[in-house]
C-alpha cells in the first residue's frame, strides 16, 4: 500500500510540474535593485543599465510559451529543482553529471529540474562577455550582450530565492493520495513582490555585496538555504490568500526573499566581473576587425 501511495504522489508531481516564476514585475524590481547595489569596481556602462537588464530578465519566461514547443521544452526545467527527488544524493557539480544521476534514479532531468546549472552556465556566459568588454571596452555590441546575459542570469538566480522552486511541494503540500494541501499557493507567492509594490531603491538599501568563491558550491549552498524556507512559506498559507490586505509576517517574508534575490543576483554579477579578469580569449577572436563595419 505504501508503495502504491508513493507512486500516486510521484505521478501527481509529474503531471503538475510548475510553470511559474516570480511574476515579470517581480523580476524587474529585483533586477533593477541588483544593479543599483553593485560596487564602483563594476564597469559604469553596466551599472547605468538597470532598466535594460531588467527588460531582458523577462525573456526566460517568454521562452516557455506554448507556441514555441522546442524552446519551451528546453527552457521549462531551468526554473526549478525538486530537491527531495535527489533523495540522499548531493546536487551534482554539472549538467552532465545531473543527467547521469537522473538516469540512475529513473527520472527525466526536467522532472527534477535543472535550475543550478542554468545559474552556473549563465554566470559563465557573462564572464566571457565581460572578458570581451575588458579587451574592447568601446564596443556597444559586447555591452548589449552583457545586458542580455545578465538578464537571463538575474531571472534564474532570483527563481532560486523563491523556496517553492526548490521542492516537490511547489504548489501545495503533496498528500499520500496525490492531492495537494494549499493548492494555488505558488502563484500567490510568485506575485507578491509585484502586488506589494516593493521598491527597487528600498531593496537596494544596506546590501552587502561580495563575490562568491567557488561558483558551484556557492550555488548549492544557495539552493539549500532556499529549501530550508519551504516550511516557512506554508506556515503563512492562510496569509497568502489575501495579498490586498497583507499581514506583517507576509510582508516581512516577501521583503526578505526579495532582498535575498537582489543580494544573490548582484553577487553573481560581481563574481562574473572578477572572474573575467583572468579569461584568455582565443586568438582567432578579433571583435575590432569583425565589428568594424557594425553601423552598416
HELIX and SHEET records of a PDB file:
HELIX    1   1 UNK A    2  UNK A   15  1                                  14    
HELIX    2   2 UNK A   24  UNK A   36  1                                  13    
HELIX    3   3 UNK A   44  UNK A   47  1                                   4    
HELIX    4   4 UNK A   50  UNK A   56  1                                   7    
HELIX    5   5 UNK A   59  UNK A   62  1                                   4    
HELIX    6   6 UNK A   69  UNK A   75  1                                   7    
HELIX    7   7 UNK A   76  UNK A   79  5                                   4    
HELIX    8   8 UNK A   83  UNK A   86  5                                   4    
HELIX    9   9 UNK A   95  UNK A  105  1                                  11    
HELIX   10  10 UNK A  109  UNK A  112  1                                   4    
HELIX   11  11 UNK A  115  UNK A  135  1                                  21    
HELIX   12  12 UNK A  140  UNK A  159  1                                  20    
HELIX   13  13 UNK A  163  UNK A  165  5                                   3    
HELIX   14  14 UNK A  185  UNK A  195  1                                  11    
HELIX   15  15 UNK A  200  UNK A  204  1                                   5    
HELIX   16  16 UNK A  215  UNK A  227  1                                  13    
HELIX   17  17 UNK A  230  UNK A  235  1                                   6    
HELIX   18  18 UNK A  239  UNK A  241  5                                   3    
HELIX   19  19 UNK A  243  UNK A  245  5                                   3    
HELIX   20  20 UNK A  248  UNK A  276  1                                  29    
HELIX   21  21 UNK A  287  UNK A  290  1                                   4    
SHEET    1   A 2 UNK A 173  UNK A 174  0                                        
SHEET    2   A 2 UNK A 180  UNK A 181 -1                                        
END                                                                             
